[in-house]
Amino acid sequence: MKNELKNTLTGREYEFFIFVVKGFTTTKIANDLALKSNTISTIKKNVYNKLVTNSDIELFKLAY
């Protein structure tokens, strides 16, 4: 599944995915990546759409 995710997501989206799976909040991710929270929210929406998910819990399930 890991390679499939890397092929489906952009580099930034995959980076976001890893942060979410580690339990980071949107604010923490934004701070760590030096991006605005709105940008992270957009990335989150794109990841959800590409992976056909609706929550961070579903992302976590995909990771494991």
MARBA-3410 file (N, C-alpha, C, O; in Angstrom, 1 decimal):
64
0.8,-1.2,0.0,0.0,0.0,0.0,0.9,1.3,0.0,0.5,2.3,-0.6 ~ 2.0,1.2,0.7,2.9,2.4,0.8,3.3,2.9,-0.6,3.2,4.1,-0.9 ~ 3.7,2.0,-1.5,4.1,2.5,-2.9,2.9,3.0,-3.6,3.0,4.0,-4.4 ~ 1.7,2.4,-3.4,0.5,2.9,-4.1,0.2,4.3,-3.7,-0.2,5.2,-4.5 ~ 0.4,4.6,-2.4,0.1,5.9,-1.8,1.1,6.9,-2.4,0.7,8.0,-2.8
2.4,6.5,-2.5,3.4,7.4,-3.1,3.1,7.7,-4.5,3.4,8.8,-5.0 ~ 2.5,6.8,-5.2,2.2,7.0,-6.7,0.9,7.8,-6.8,0.8,8.5,-7.9 ~ 0.0,7.7,-5.9,-1.2,8.4,-6.0,-1.1,9.9,-5.5,-1.7,10.8,-6.1 ~ -0.3,10.1,-4.5,-0.2,11.4,-3.9,1.0,12.2,-4.4,2.0,11.6,-4.8 ~ 0.9,13.5,-4.4,2.1,14.3,-4.7,3.0,14.2,-3.5,2.6,13.7,-2.4
4.2,14.7,-3.6,5.2,14.6,-2.5,4.7,15.3,-1.3,4.8,14.8,-0.2 ~ 4.1,16.5,-1.4,3.6,17.3,-0.3,2.4,16.6,0.3,2.3,16.5,1.5 ~ 1.6,16.0,-0.5,0.4,15.3,0.0,0.8,14.1,0.8,0.3,13.8,1.9 ~ 1.8,13.3,0.3,2.3,12.2,1.0,3.0,12.6,2.4,2.8,11.9,3.4 ~ 3.7,13.7,2.3,4.3,14.2,3.6,3.2,14.5,4.6,3.3,14.2,5.8
2.1,15.2,4.1,1.0,15.5,5.0,0.4,14.2,5.5,0.1,14.1,6.7 ~ 0.2,13.2,4.7,-0.3,11.9,5.1,0.5,11.3,6.2,-0.1,10.8,7.2 ~ 1.8,11.3,6.1,2.7,10.8,7.2,2.5,11.5,8.5,2.4,10.9,9.5 ~ 2.4,12.9,8.4,2.2,13.6,9.6,0.8,13.3,10.3,0.8,13.1,11.5 ~ -0.2,13.1,9.5,-1.5,12.8,10.0,-1.5,11.4,10.7,-2.0,11.2,11.8
-0.8,10.5,10.1,-0.7,9.1,10.6,0.0,9.1,12.0,-0.2,8.3,12.8 ~ 0.9,10.1,12.1,1.7,10.2,13.3,0.9,10.9,14.4,1.4,11.1,15.5 ~ -0.3,11.4,14.0,-1.1,12.1,15.0,-1.0,13.6,15.1,-1.5,14.2,16.1 ~ -0.3,14.2,14.2,-0.1,15.7,14.2,-1.4,16.4,13.9,-2.2,15.9,13.0 ~ -1.6,17.5,14.5,-2.8,18.4,14.2,-2.5,19.2,12.9,-1.3,19.3,12.5
-3.5,19.8,12.4,-3.4,20.7,11.2,-2.4,21.8,11.5,-1.6,22.2,10.7 ~ -2.6,22.4,12.7,-1.8,23.5,13.1,-0.3,23.1,13.3,0.6,23.8,12.8 ~ -0.1,22.0,13.9,1.3,21.5,14.0,1.9,21.2,12.7,3.1,21.5,12.5 ~ 1.2,20.6,11.8,1.7,20.3,10.4,2.0,21.6,9.7,3.1,21.7,9.1 ~ 1.2,22.6,9.8,1.4,23.9,9.2,2.7,24.5,9.7,3.5,25.0,9.0
2.8,24.4,11.0,4.0,25.0,11.7,5.3,24.3,11.2,6.3,24.9,10.9 ~ 5.3,23.0,11.2,6.4,22.2,10.9,6.8,22.3,9.4,8.0,22.3,9.0 ~ 5.8,22.5,8.5,6.1,22.7,7.1,6.2,24.2,6.7,6.4,24.5,5.5 ~ 6.0,25.1,7.6,6.1,26.5,7.4,5.1,26.9,6.3,5.3,27.7,5.4 ~ 3.8,26.4,6.5,2.7,26.7,5.6,1.6,27.3,6.5,1.5,27.1,7.7
0.6,27.9,5.8,-0.6,28.4,6.5,-1.5,27.2,6.7,-1.6,26.3,6.0 ~ -2.3,27.3,7.8,-3.3,26.3,8.1,-4.3,26.1,6.9,-4.7,25.0,6.7 ~ -4.6,27.2,6.2,-5.5,27.1,5.1,-4.9,26.2,4.0,-5.6,25.4,3.3 ~ -3.6,26.3,3.8,-2.9,25.5,2.8,-3.0,24.0,3.2,-3.2,23.1,2.4 ~ -2.8,23.8,4.5,-2.8,22.4,5.0,-4.2,21.8,4.8,-4.4,20.7,4.5
-5.2,22.7,5.1,-6.6,22.2,4.9,-6.9,21.8,3.4,-7.6,20.9,3.2 ~ -6.4,22.6,2.5,-6.5,22.3,1.1,-5.8,21.0,0.7,-6.4,20.1,0.0 ~ -4.6,20.8,1.2,-3.9,19.5,1.0,-4.7,18.4,1.6,-4.8,17.3,1.0 ~ -5.2,18.6,2.8,-6.0,17.5,3.4,-7.2,17.1,2.5,-7.5,16.0,2.4 ~ -7.9,18.1,2.0,-9.1,17.9,1.2,-8.7,17.1,-0.1,-9.4,16.2,-0.5
-7.5,17.5,-0.7,-7.0,16.8,-1.9,-6.7,15.3,-1.5,-7.0,14.4,-2.3 ~ -6.1,15.1,-0.4,-5.7,13.7,0.0,-7.0,12.9,0.2,-7.1,11.8,-0.3 ~ -7.9,13.5,0.9,-9.2,12.7,1.2,-9.8,12.4,-0.2,-10.3,11.2,-0.3 ~ -9.9,13.3,-1.1,-10.5,13.0,-2.4,-9.7,12.0,-3.2,-10.4,11.0,-3.7 ~ -8.4,12.1,-3.2,-7.6,11.1,-4.0,-7.7,9.7,-3.4,-7.7,8.7,-4.1
-7.8,9.6,-2.0,-7.8,8.3,-1.4,-9.2,7.8,-1.0,-9.4,6.8,-0.4 ~ -10.2,8.6,-1.4,-11.6,8.3,-1.2,-11.9,8.0,0.3,-12.4,7.0,0.7 ~ -11.5,9.0,1.1,-11.7,8.9,2.6,-12.4,10.2,3.0,-12.5,11.2,2.3 ~ -12.8,10.1,4.3,-13.5,11.2,4.9,-13.0,11.7,6.2,-13.5,12.6,6.8 ~ -11.9,11.0,6.7,-11.5,11.3,8.0,-10.0,10.9,8.2,-9.5,10.1,7.5
-9.4,11.5,9.2,-8.0,11.1,9.6,-7.9,9.6,10.0,-6.9,9.0,9.8 ~ -9.0,9.2,10.6,-9.0,7.8,11.1,-9.0,6.8,9.9,-8.3,5.8,9.9 ~ -9.7,7.2,8.8,-9.6,6.4,7.6,-8.2,6.4,7.0,-7.7,5.4,6.5 ~ -7.5,7.5,7.1,-6.1,7.6,6.6,-5.2,6.7,7.4,-4.4,6.0,6.9 ~ -5.5,6.7,8.7,-4.7,5.9,9.6,-4.9,4.4,9.2,-3.9,3.6,9.2
-6.1,4.0,9.0,-6.4,2.6,8.6,-5.7,2.3,7.3,-5.2,1.1,7.1 ~ -5.6,3.2,6.3,-4.9,2.9,5.1,-3.4,2.7,5.3,-2.7,2.0,4.6 ~ -2.9,3.4,6.3,-1.4,3.3,6.6,-1.0,2.0,7.2,0.1,1.5,7.0 ~ -2.0,1.4,7.9,-1.7,0.1,8.6,-2.6,-0.9,8.2,-2.6,-2.1,8.6
END
